[in-house]
Amino acid sequence: MASSKVTSSQPTPPRPPRPNLVLRELRGQRSPAEFAAAVRRAAREIGERVSCDARYVGRVEAGEIRCPNYAYERVFLHMFPGRTLTDLGFAPRASVRGRRAGALGETRGAPEPYDTPNRQDRQDPQDRQDPQGREDRHDPYDPQARDESRALHENYEESDVLRRAFMTGGSATVAAASLGRIGLAFDAAAAGRPLRRPGTSDAYALEEAVRRIRVLDDRHGADGLYQRASAPLRAAYELLDAGATRQATADRLHSGAGELAISVGWLAHDSGRFDDARSHYAEALATARLTGDDALEAHAFCNTAFLARDAGRPREAVRAAQAAQRVGRSLGSDRLMSLLALREAGGWAGLADRTGCEQALVRAQTLFERGPSDADPEWMSFYGEAELEGLEAQCWSTLGDWSRAARHAHRAAHLQDPHFTRNIALYTAELADDLARGGHPDEAAAAGMRVLDLLDQVQSSRIQTMLAGTARVLLPHRRACGVSGFLDRHASVPRTA
């Protein structure tokens, strides 16, 4: 048996991906992140839910995804009526499915099993064996790669379960339960069993966990998600300790673990656990410096600056934002530099330095107007005109310019993509507070009511703290139109732990 297996298993040479130039042309001047946002909007128009991001767009254009799953197919055909998948540069479904789907079976509506990790990062043959002798293969054309194919297929079915959970229930409770499934990708670590040497499937699962956390946070906020997200982070660092045999895989694991630390840190940050957030951001920063990952270091400093501002350490916020800009300049992303300038502006506002704040805001606006680029980090999908307006509103609010803050907060809420439910609630809460402090209690109460309407979908200690402050400001104005109703309803809202 052993000899026959050796003689009959000559590896099939991997097919080089063929770039999808048609879809790249259809994207036009939009950045991958902007095109991904357009895909999500189109999905909502037809009742689909896809977690499209800039990396997915990049993989499609690079030819790594030769044919989309059924959900994406419906969305793309809706976006470009009159065209077929072939017209859009994709391969016929039958041509990409033949070898694996027949063996694995098909879950209609779930991502296809050929939607695999980046094949350019496939391990060299000498690196494929783990200590137990199992192989780590990722060639979708290799008939012997069935064990991993089955595992990947299970992960994709899990993603479809998450997608259906979003479609059938909008509560944060559903989101927290869905997040628990992330741990399935790391069950060996969670159970304390010996880990094999990690391969590209582990790096892919880690990257997917980061994306899933971001999607859940965009929709539902951090409360209820933080504790569940900590388990995958612990498992990620166990994978690092196990050690990958191939440098490309090790680099992906370190980058993924660092990004996951930042995502978990943000969940802690947004739910008011500042000490935990600071620890996670520091862990990400250490990981970045260990591997010389400038992109990860800039991201870690960016979040550290934001945390320092919220924790009442504005000078540290300025210094962290400036450090992020020094590291980030080499990355070639004007949008990243714009966001980092806004982080610096927030620090100057906290120091009551109006001149320094205004200079940083002008720099942020100038950089933003240069437009998106392919160099923009994937994690910045949230950063558009709405976020720019929202962060500027926070600066003016800190400086006590309530009317100016309210104008920017109103624009932020109006411009925000509906996908980012949490941010809509955040900007509207900012607007309510600015209006209350600016002497417009009736308008503040109306805005506060809109935030309360979203709290069945969003759990965020940050937003609840802002609403509580607004309620205190409005207490002396109970007789103003709508204020009493807002105060009574606000008092009845259960607080998150």
Secondary structure, DSSP 8 states (H G I E B T S, - for coil): -HHHHHHH------------HHHHHHHTTS-HHHHHHHHHHHHHHTT------HHHHHHHHHTSSSS--HHHHHHHHHHSTT--TTTTT---HHHHHTTTHHHH---TTS--TT--S-GGG---GGG-B-TTS-B----TT-TTTHHHHHHHHHHHHHHHHHHHHHHH--SHHHHHHHHGGGGGGGHHHHTT-------HHHHHHHHHHHHHHHHHHHHH-STTTHHHHHHHHHHHHHHHHH--SSHHHHHHHHHHHHHHHHHHHHHHHHTT-HHHHHHHHHHHHHHHHHHT-HHHHHHHHHHHHHHHHHTT-HHHHHHHHHHHHHHHGGG--HHHHHHHHHHHHHHHHHTT-HHHHHHHHHHHHHHHHT---TTS-GGGGG-SHHHHHHHHHHHHHHTT-HHHHHHHHHHHHHHS-TT-HHHHHHHHHHHHHHHHHTT-HHHHHHHHHHHHHHTTT---HHHHHHHHHHHHHHGGGTTSTTHHHHHHHHHHS----
